[in-house]
């Protein structure tokens, strides 16, 4: 793989190298000069950081920092992928000495301990653009489309706003981009063992964003459809599907076995699904007016102002983040309150009470599936605004998928699926804030590359038709 990769680098034209260098430099300078947050370890970041600190100090994954022991008991928590990256980053400088439970759990440890972590996130964003450049170059054979796809990530100001917190989203986008590239690379090679690469990358993506576990049955089903469609080489296609599935799932099963030894349950992460569902299911209570207000309020930029101008205050107020009667806090805090009541009434552990509440929420969704599907659309709309050019790229992404299905372009369907899964799954089972959709950005970059190529071809065709007429008139 590496000799051919070096050969591919040598085949780049000076123009391609120039524009890639410009894009990467502009992205790096832009990220370095964005307004920095004063609390990069706020909220979810604290869990990633504590996991990284323990891995660095003890070589053991646990999200509770301890300073009074030479060892630490293994535990479960969020996905361990980003914590593993942080465990390496924190060894640079004196970050491990500056991050303590005292500061981390009471207002934050400031900015200084996370300088290298933030530069790591910036690097993931820059590399994502470079990977999408090479992916589109292989996919389309067009340097122009490749450059436009890379630029779409390098110059995407809205997306860049999420790098400053010490969270896993930039790493997830990097892995999602790498998954696209390795799928294209494996598809274009004859060896079935080439599919080991996308399998390994996908496993890394799950270790960073556990929701992609639910993508596995979707991917296997689509893979089986492609096997059936490719009747002439169905044995080879089936072998490739088996290889990528085994390679991708084996590390996941090993991690679940490790967690089973700790908790007695086969689980990939701690039980956060209930809270996520709770923050999502509250939107199923929207009436028609609130439903329309959601599209308005979640439009990036002036959306909240438009909503306040168009709808009564009692309709708009619940969309505010920290309104006690708003959707977010009702979902976020309501889950724990319901679990506490059940634990008290039935005299059972809190963990069991949370499982009961989670099952109740799932039953609530299954009792009204149409309502849940309908209310998923405004939440999809909420998530697309991670992209600076969402008003263009989202329709382009849907158009590109339709074209791929009509033309039976299996490769294009495969590389778009992870991004489409991100858009739909987060909207269906969480509150889907925009940063969740950094894993959808490779799909938007592909759509932007194809759209740019289409526009350029139309302009060139127009010029060719126009020139003969001008000469004839002369």
KASUL-V292123 format. One record per pair of residues at least 4 apart in sequence whose ideal C-beta (glycine too) atoms are under 8 Angstrom apart, sorted by the first residue. I is the first residue (numbers start at 1). J is the second residue. If there is no record, write none. Layout:
BEGIN
I/J
I/J
END
This chain:
BEGIN
1/5
1/185
1/197
2/6
3/7
4/8
5/9
6/10
7/11
8/12
8/134
12/16
12/17
12/20
13/17
13/143
14/18
15/19
15/143
16/20
16/143
16/146
16/147
17/21
18/22
19/23
19/147
19/150
19/151
20/24
20/130
20/133
20/147
20/150
21/25
22/26
23/27
23/129
23/147
23/150
23/151
23/154
23/155
24/28
24/126
24/129
24/130
24/154
25/29
26/30
26/154
26/155
27/31
27/125
27/126
27/129
27/153
27/154
27/155
27/160
28/32
28/122
28/126
29/33
30/34
30/155
30/157
30/160
31/122
31/125
31/126
31/160
31/163
32/122
34/160
34/161
34/163
34/164
36/40
36/111
36/118
36/164
37/42
37/164
37/165
38/108
38/111
39/107
39/108
40/45
40/108
40/111
40/114
40/117
40/118
40/164
40/165
40/166
41/45
41/46
41/49
41/99
41/104
41/108
41/109
41/114
41/165
41/166
42/46
42/108
42/165
44/48
44/78
44/165
44/167
45/49
45/165
45/166
45/167
46/50
46/104
46/105
47/51
47/63
47/77
47/78
48/52
48/78
48/82
48/83
48/86
48/166
48/167
48/168
49/53
49/86
49/99
49/104
49/114
49/166
50/54
50/62
50/63
50/64
50/65
50/104
51/55
51/61
51/62
51/63
51/77
51/78
51/80
51/83
51/86
51/87
52/56
52/82
52/83
52/84
52/85
52/86
52/87
52/89
52/90
53/57
53/65
53/86
53/87
53/90
53/96
53/99
54/58
54/60
54/61
54/62
54/63
54/64
54/65
54/66
54/72
55/59
55/60
55/61
55/80
55/83
55/84
55/86
55/87
56/86
56/87
56/88
56/90
56/91
56/96
57/72
57/96
58/62
58/71
58/72
60/71
60/72
60/73
60/74
61/74
61/75
61/76
61/77
61/80
61/83
62/72
62/73
62/74
62/75
62/77
63/75
63/77
63/78
64/72
64/75
65/99
65/100
65/101
65/104
66/72
66/101
67/100
67/101
74/258
74/262
75/262
76/259
76/262
76/263
76/267
76/269
76/270
77/269
77/270
78/83
78/210
78/269
78/270
78/272
79/83
79/168
79/206
79/207
79/208
79/209
79/210
79/268
79/269
80/84
80/207
80/255
81/85
81/168
81/171
81/204
81/207
81/208
82/86
82/167
82/168
82/171
82/208
83/87
84/88
84/207
85/89
85/120
85/171
86/90
86/117
86/166
87/91
89/95
89/116
89/117
89/120
90/95
90/96
90/99
90/113
90/116
90/117
91/95
91/96
92/116
93/115
93/116
94/98
95/99
95/113
95/114
95/116
95/117
98/109
98/110
98/112
98/113
99/103
99/104
99/109
99/113
100/104
100/109
101/105
102/106
103/107
103/108
103/109
103/110
104/108
104/109
109/113
109/114
111/115
113/117
114/118
114/166
115/119
116/120
117/121
117/166
118/122
118/163
118/164
118/166
119/123
120/124
121/125
121/163
121/164
121/166
121/170
121/171
122/126
122/163
122/170
123/127
124/128
124/170
124/171
124/173
124/174
125/129
125/153
125/159
125/160
125/163
125/170
125/173
125/174
126/130
126/154
127/131
127/174
127/177
128/132
128/153
128/170
128/173
128/174
128/177
128/441
128/442
129/133
129/150
129/151
129/152
129/153
129/154
129/445
130/134
130/150
131/135
131/174
131/177
131/178
131/180
131/181
132/136
132/149
132/150
132/152
132/153
132/177
132/180
132/181
132/442
132/445
132/446
132/449
133/137
133/146
133/147
133/149
133/150
134/138
134/146
134/181
135/139
135/146
135/149
135/177
135/180
135/181
135/184
135/415
135/442
135/446
136/140
136/142
136/145
136/146
136/148
136/149
136/150
136/445
136/446
136/449
137/141
137/142
137/143
137/145
137/146
138/181
138/184
138/185
138/188
139/184
139/411
139/412
139/415
139/446
140/145
140/146
140/449
140/450
140/453
142/146
142/449
142/453
143/147
144/148
144/452
144/453
144/456
145/149
145/449
145/450
145/452
145/453
146/150
146/449
147/151
148/152
148/448
148/449
148/452
148/453
149/153
149/445
149/446
149/448
149/449
150/154
150/445
151/155
152/156
152/389
152/393
152/444
152/445
152/448
152/449
153/159
153/173
153/177
153/441
153/445
155/388
156/160
156/387
156/388
156/389
156/441
157/161
157/388
158/300
158/385
158/386
158/387
158/388
158/434
159/386
159/387
159/388
159/438
159/441
162/167
162/169
162/170
162/386
162/435
162/438
163/170
167/435
168/172
168/208
168/209
169/173
169/435
169/436
169/438
169/439
170/174
170/438
171/175
171/208
172/176
172/205
172/208
172/209
172/438
172/439
173/177
173/438
173/439
173/441
173/442
174/178
175/179
175/201
175/204
175/205
175/208
176/180
176/205
176/418
176/419
176/422
176/438
176/439
176/440
176/441
176/442
177/181
177/441
177/442
177/445
178/182
178/201
179/183
179/198
179/201
179/202
179/205
179/418
179/442
180/184
180/415
180/418
180/442
180/446
181/185
182/186
182/197
182/198
182/201
183/187
183/198
183/411
183/414
183/415
184/188
184/411
184/415
185/189
185/194
185/197
186/194
186/195
186/197
186/198
186/240
186/244
187/411
187/414
189/194
192/236
192/239
192/240
192/243
193/243
195/199
195/240
195/243
195/244
195/247
196/200
196/243
196/244
196/247
197/201
198/202
198/244
198/248
199/203
199/243
199/244
199/245
199/246
199/247
199/248
200/204
200/247
200/248
201/205
202/206
202/212
202/244
202/248
203/207
203/247
203/248
203/249
203/250
203/251
203/252
204/208
205/209
205/212
205/418
205/439
206/210
206/212
206/213
206/248
206/252
206/268
207/251
207/252
207/255
209/439
210/268
210/269
211/215
211/422
211/425
211/426
211/429
212/216
212/418
212/421
213/252
213/268
214/218
214/425
215/219
215/417
215/418
215/421
215/425
216/220
216/245
216/248
216/249
217/221
218/222
218/417
218/421
219/223
219/417
220/224
220/241
220/245
221/225
222/226
222/413
222/414
222/417
223/227
223/241
223/244
223/245
224/228
224/241
225/229
226/230
226/237
226/241
226/410
226/414
227/234
227/237
227/238
227/241
228/234
229/408
229/410
230/234
230/237
230/410
233/237
234/238
235/239
236/240
237/241
238/242
239/243
240/244
241/245
242/246
243/247
244/248
245/249
246/250
248/252
249/253
250/254
251/255
252/256
252/268
253/257
254/258
255/259
255/268
256/260
256/266
256/267
256/268
257/261
257/266
258/262
259/263
259/265
259/266
259/267
259/268
260/264
260/265
260/266
260/267
263/267
267/271
271/351
271/354
271/355
271/358
272/276
273/277
273/358
273/429
274/278
274/335
274/339
274/354
274/355
274/357
274/358
274/361
275/279
275/331
275/332
275/335
275/336
276/280
276/429
276/430
276/431
277/281
277/358
277/361
277/362
277/365
277/429
277/430
278/282
278/331
278/332
278/334
278/335
278/357
278/361
279/327
279/328
279/331
279/332
279/335
279/430
279/431
280/331
280/379
280/428
280/429
280/430
280/431
280/432
281/331
281/361
281/364
281/365
281/372
282/327
282/330
282/331
282/334
283/294
283/327
283/375
283/378
283/379
283/431
284/364
284/365
284/368
284/371
284/372
284/375
286/290
286/291
286/294
286/375
287/291
288/292
289/293
289/311
289/315
290/294
290/315
290/318
291/295
291/374
291/375
291/378
292/296
292/311
293/297
293/307
293/310
293/311
293/315
293/316
293/319
294/298
294/319
294/378
294/379
294/381
294/382
295/299
295/378
295/381
296/303
296/306
296/307
296/310
296/311
297/303
297/304
297/306
297/307
297/316
297/319
298/303
298/319
298/378
298/381
298/382
298/385
299/303
299/306
299/385
300/385
300/390
300/434
302/306
303/307
304/308
304/316
304/319
305/309
306/310
307/311
307/315
307/316
307/319
308/313
308/316
311/315
311/316
312/316
313/317
316/320
317/323
317/325
317/326
318/323
318/325
318/326
318/327
319/323
319/326
319/327
320/326
321/326
321/328
322/326
322/328
322/329
323/328
323/329
324/329
325/329
325/330
326/330
327/331
327/431
328/332
328/431
329/333
330/334
331/335
331/431
333/337
334/338
335/339
335/354
335/357
335/361
336/340
337/341
338/342
338/357
338/360
339/343
339/350
339/353
339/354
339/356
339/357
340/344
340/350
340/353
341/345
342/346
342/348
342/353
342/356
342/357
343/347
343/348
343/349
343/350
343/352
343/353
346/353
348/352
348/353
349/353
350/354
351/355
352/356
353/357
354/358
355/359
356/360
357/361
358/362
359/363
360/364
361/365
362/366
363/367
364/368
365/369
365/372
368/372
369/373
370/374
371/375
372/376
372/428
373/428
375/379
376/380
376/424
376/427
376/428
377/381
377/427
378/382
379/383
379/426
379/427
379/428
379/431
379/432
380/384
380/423
380/424
380/427
380/432
381/385
382/427
382/432
382/433
382/434
383/423
383/426
383/427
383/432
383/433
383/434
383/436
383/437
383/440
384/390
384/394
384/423
384/437
384/440
385/390
385/434
386/390
386/434
386/435
386/436
386/437
386/438
386/440
386/441
387/393
387/394
387/437
387/440
387/441
387/444
389/393
389/444
389/448
390/394
390/444
391/395
392/396
392/448
392/451
393/397
393/444
393/447
393/448
393/451
394/398
394/444
394/447
395/399
396/400
396/447
396/448
396/450
396/451
397/401
397/416
397/419
397/420
397/443
397/444
397/446
397/447
398/402
399/403
399/447
400/404
400/412
400/416
400/446
400/447
400/450
401/405
401/413
401/416
401/420
402/406
403/407
403/409
403/412
404/409
404/412
404/413
404/416
405/409
405/413
409/413
410/414
411/415
412/416
413/417
415/442
415/443
415/446
416/420
416/443
416/446
417/421
418/422
418/439
418/442
418/443
419/423
419/439
419/440
419/441
419/442
419/443
419/444
419/446
420/424
420/440
420/443
421/425
422/426
422/436
422/437
422/439
422/440
422/443
423/427
423/437
423/440
423/443
424/428
425/429
426/430
426/432
426/436
426/437
427/432
430/436
432/436
432/437
437/441
440/444
441/445
442/446
443/447
444/448
445/449
446/450
447/451
448/452
449/453
450/454
451/455
452/456
453/457
454/458
455/459
456/460
457/461
458/462
459/463
460/464
461/465
462/466
463/467
464/468
465/469
466/470
467/471
468/472
469/473
470/474
END
